[in-house]
């Protein structure tokens, strides 16, 4: 597995473009392309956020990829994403504008097709089908450009997790409700990734996010761009750069168990891994597993009790809440109400998916532990 890594200090257009060209050469992408292809770029535009924040894929990286594609003779380049809120013309145009990707229309086309199609999964998958946004279904080639981040539910967000944005809008909270257990949700993400099958994944880690990601964390720059065809193994590799044990990330663990991760076959191309990397702060909602310290015959009852004792819940800081209702809109269990311009939470029915925290633009939602 060829893993490209290039040090890029800032989002300078020329430096980013040079790194992207090297990634494309390393991965032999040009040999895959035809002039008549429809190439879809799938970034991370989880919410409308200025790219100065490490929340979304930086437009400079997207521009460099689209520019390179045009130089290969590919003119039909489409940016397609379903953010965390509504998936329609007005909502997505607002996201495009706030994320500054509407400034890229000289090198790509912004998706304006907001229909979706049911796609059947291979035999044996727990998810028999997925409802995917049409640009992904109709694409000849998919380039997955994610943002390296920590994540309140999955701990890590990279290539696999970014493909959750191929599910239309508010159907994503429904998926959370269908798979409230972290293992089942992570397995769904891996199966979704196997269905979408991106041809190349680039990780924007020039500026990354630590702490309460994927939207409420803090900047933790790695000053690098990563690229690989095998995004499962690349996620393993990238988690290690964050000083996160890959097997502690459920979706990476599941991908490994499915035979999708080949960490022993990584061939590093480009720059060396810096020796001054520091550990990323993990989200407040991350759960620590103490079961390995418990005798085997007590482990099962311990886990049953610990699941209740150590469970985390979202709570609202009313001094920051503005009553925008983004949390209520994204709640799969529909347990959040807006009263007197403030969000009201209840524990009953909460599945601790932290979609509310993820979509709060004011960082008004924090993690509260029962014990």
Secondary structure, 3 states (H helix, E strand, C coil): CEEEEEECCCCCHHHHHHHHHHHHHHCCHHHHCCCCCEEEEECCCCCCCCCCCCCCCCHHHHHHHHHHHHHCCCCEEEECCCCCCCCCHHHHHHHHHHCCHHHCCCCCEECCCCCEEEEECCCCCCCCEEEEEHHHHHCCEEEEEEEEEEECCCEEECHHHHHHHHECCCHHHHHHHHCCCHHHHHHHHHHHHHHHCCCEEEEEEEEEEECCCCCCCEECCCCEEEEECCHHHHHHHHHHHCCCCHHHCHHHHHHHHCCCCCHHHCEEEECCCCCCCCCCCCCCCCCCCCHHHCCHHHHHHHHHHHHHHCCEEEEECCCCCCCCCHHHHHCCCCCCEEECCEEECCCCCCCCCCHHHHHCCCCCEEEEECC
